[in-house]
Amino acid sequence: MKAQVIVPLLGTLALVLTALPAAADCGHGHGKRMSFEDLDTDKSGTLTLDEFVAAAQARATDRFNRLDANKDGVVTQEELDAAKARWKTRHEGSEAQ
């Protein structure tokens, strides 16, 4: 019984902890952070788990779609390697300036 409760709770906790940076950057491009007001979609003055997870889900979906170069619904190692190479090229150029 404990495992049936603890495992989903740990999974949810891991999602929330990893979602914080993703939610903060959701939908506004690289480096732009969402404000509390942006995350508070129902304008209640508080954030619910659903609002927080929705923002993280949107950001994760966007990232996945950018990695899936051929738009077949899966990301291969080759697509991931190509994305890493593009990122490295962009950032090496900006460090030289």
C-alpha positions as CSV (number, residue, x, y, z in Angstrom):
1,M,0.0,0.0,0.0
2,K,2.8,2.5,0.9
3,A,4.5,1.9,-2.4
4,Q,1.3,2.6,-4.3
5,V,1.2,6.1,-2.6
6,I,4.9,6.9,-2.3
7,V,5.9,6.1,-5.9
8,P,3.4,8.5,-7.5
9,L,4.2,11.1,-4.9
10,L,7.9,10.9,-5.7
11,G,7.1,11.1,-9.4
12,T,5.0,14.2,-8.9
13,L,7.7,15.8,-6.7
14,A,10.4,15.1,-9.3
15,L,8.1,16.7,-12.0
16,V,7.5,19.8,-9.9
17,L,11.2,20.2,-8.9
18,T,12.3,19.9,-12.5
19,A,9.4,21.9,-13.9
20,L,10.3,25.1,-12.0
21,P,12.9,26.3,-14.4
22,A,10.9,25.2,-17.4
23,A,7.7,26.9,-16.2
24,A,9.6,30.1,-15.4
25,D,10.9,30.1,-19.0
26,C,7.7,28.8,-20.7
27,G,6.7,30.2,-24.0
28,H,8.8,33.4,-24.0
29,G,12.0,32.2,-25.7
30,H,15.5,31.6,-24.3
31,G,16.3,33.4,-21.1
32,K,12.9,35.2,-20.7
33,R,11.2,34.3,-17.5
34,M,7.5,34.2,-16.9
35,S,6.2,36.4,-14.2
36,F,3.9,35.2,-11.4
37,E,1.1,36.9,-13.2
38,D,1.8,35.0,-16.4
39,L,1.7,31.7,-14.5
40,D,-1.4,32.6,-12.5
41,T,-3.7,32.0,-15.5
42,D,-7.0,32.3,-13.5
43,K,-5.8,35.6,-11.9
44,S,-6.6,34.4,-8.4
45,G,-3.4,35.7,-6.9
46,T,-2.2,32.2,-6.2
47,L,-0.6,29.4,-8.2
48,T,-2.2,26.0,-8.3
49,L,-0.3,22.8,-9.1
50,D,-2.4,22.6,-12.3
51,E,-1.3,26.1,-13.4
52,F,2.3,25.3,-12.6
53,V,2.2,21.9,-14.3
54,A,0.4,23.4,-17.4
55,A,3.2,25.9,-17.9
56,A,5.9,23.3,-17.5
57,Q,4.0,21.0,-19.9
58,A,3.8,23.7,-22.5
59,R,7.5,24.4,-22.2
60,A,8.4,20.7,-22.4
61,T,6.2,20.2,-25.4
62,D,7.8,23.2,-27.1
63,R,11.3,21.8,-26.4
64,F,10.3,18.3,-27.6
65,N,8.9,19.7,-30.8
66,R,12.1,21.7,-31.5
67,L,14.2,18.5,-31.0
68,D,11.9,16.4,-33.2
69,A,13.4,17.7,-36.5
70,N,11.5,15.5,-38.8
71,K,8.2,15.8,-36.9
72,D,7.5,12.1,-36.6
73,G,6.7,12.3,-32.9
74,V,9.9,10.8,-31.6
75,V,13.4,12.2,-30.9
76,T,16.3,10.1,-32.0
77,Q,19.8,10.2,-30.8
78,E,20.8,11.8,-34.1
79,E,18.2,14.6,-33.6
80,L,19.4,15.2,-30.1
81,D,23.1,15.3,-31.3
82,A,22.2,17.7,-34.0
83,A,20.4,20.0,-31.5
84,K,23.4,19.9,-29.2
85,A,25.7,20.8,-32.1
86,R,23.5,23.7,-33.1
87,W,23.5,24.9,-29.4
88,K,27.2,24.6,-29.2
89,T,27.7,26.5,-32.5
90,R,25.5,29.4,-31.3
91,H,27.1,29.6,-27.9
92,E,30.7,29.4,-29.1
93,G,30.0,32.3,-31.4
94,S,28.5,34.4,-28.6
95,E,31.4,33.7,-26.2
96,A,33.9,35.0,-28.8
97,Q,32.2,38.5,-28.8
